[in-house]
Amino acid sequence: MVVIVPSGPREYQIPSKQIQWLIDNHWEHVLTGARRPIVGRVYARMKLAGVTPSAVNPAAETWTLDLANVS
């Protein structure tokens, strides 16, 4: 079992602490222009479920817009 909540009070609100936690726990993330970390929703769900996300096991099927039945 892995603890996913930082230990100190309100440390979870400090972006630098969030980034450090993500790096320490090997989570893929990107930074916004304001240097806030963002983790993809599907990626996070897969990590929390214990599945190792990769290009081999895509989270969702490819979806295309079908307007054939629209009049």
HUNOR-V84584 format. One record per residue. RES is the residue in three letters. OMEGA is omega in degrees with one decimal (none if undefined). Layout:
BEGIN
res = {RES & RES}
omega = {OMEGA & OMEGA}
END
This chain:
BEGIN
res = {MET & VAL & VAL & ILE & VAL & PRO & SER & GLY & PRO & ARG & GLU & TYR & GLN & ILE & PRO & SER & LYS & GLN & ILE & GLN & TRP & LEU & ILE & ASP & ASN & HIS & TRP & GLU & HIS & VAL & LEU & THR & GLY & ALA & ARG & ARG & PRO & ILE & VAL & GLY & ARG & VAL & TYR & ALA & ARG & MET & LYS & LEU & ALA & GLY & VAL & THR & PRO & SER & ALA & VAL & ASN & PRO & ALA & ALA & GLU & THR & TRP & THR & LEU & ASP & LEU & ALA & ASN & VAL & SER}
omega = {-178.5 & 176.5 & -177.6 & 179.8 & 177.0 & -171.8 & -174.3 & 178.5 & 177.8 & 176.0 & -178.4 & -178.6 & -177.7 & -175.9 & -179.1 & 176.6 & 176.5 & -179.8 & -179.7 & 178.6 & 179.8 & 178.7 & -178.6 & -176.6 & 173.6 & 176.0 & 175.1 & 180.0 & 173.4 & 179.2 & 175.8 & 176.2 & 178.8 & 179.8 & 173.8 & -179.2 & 176.9 & 176.8 & 179.3 & -177.0 & -178.4 & 177.9 & -179.7 & 179.0 & 178.6 & 178.9 & -179.1 & 178.0 & 178.9 & 178.5 & 177.6 & -179.0 & 175.9 & 178.7 & -179.2 & -179.9 & -179.2 & -175.3 & -177.4 & 176.2 & 177.3 & -176.4 & 175.6 & -179.6 & -180.0 & -178.9 & -177.5 & -176.0 & -179.9 & 180.0 & none}
END
